[in-house]
């Protein structure tokens, strides 16, 4: 590949760069892989109309996501990079969001639950009333379960209950989406039930009356 790169006018130049980026990736040279894959993307350009080049560029962008998954706070660099090459504005934000979604999937596949949660939290903050909020909350809950952190799981579930309160902002904004509103309510109700059941089981093990009382209080908080 190094030989091909000596000839910048060669039709194989970008392909050689692409292969070199993968060599760096396999060697776990994440920064070199990122920088080289960026050269491929920018060498092809974002404005080409040639279908073959578009497919090659898109593949390179997706592969770049894999390297960003390996560096600390890679999600921030990924977001900023794709927003920039996407032209900024709505177009750049849309491209960055799509790649962040792919990054979160990679994080989950690699058992990097904390990193995945960070991306979903970013989505919740930036797109607080979108329809995909329900899926993001469920993903966060599932990730915290995998981390086996009971107290944190309880906090996240309580957060979901508040977020999807029937009189809350998200519910008001999405009230015309009947099916999605039902999904949100089910998530909130399941969260309340989980917390109540956890307190009940703990009360049974410890015979702590206060825990029985807490379990009862949780059940009384069922979303209407």
Number of C-alpha atoms within 10 A of each C-alpha: 14 11 8 16 16 10 11 10 10 12 10 14 20 23 16 18 23 24 18 19 28 22 15 18 21 11 11 13 15 21 16 18 27 22 13 19 28 21 17 22 23 12 13 17 14 15 8 11 9 8 9 10 15 17 11 16 24 15 13 19 17 14 18 25 22 19 25 22 24 19 13 10 13 17 24 14 13 22 18 15 16 22 20 16 17 18 13 16 10 11 15 18 18 15 19 24 18 13 20 26 16 15 25 23 15 19 20 16 11 12 14 17 20 15 21 26 22 15 22 21 17 15 18 17 11 10 12 15 17 13 16 13 21 22 14 17 22 16 18 22 21 15 21 20 15 12 15 11 11 13 11 14 22 20 13 18 25 15 14 22 23 14 21 24 17 17 11 11 14 20 20 14 12 15 15 10 11 10 10 16 20 13 14 26 21 15 20 24 20 16 23 24 19 18 21 25 17 16 21 22 14 15 18 13 9 10 12 13 12 11 19 19 14 16 23 15 12 19 16 12 13 16 16 7
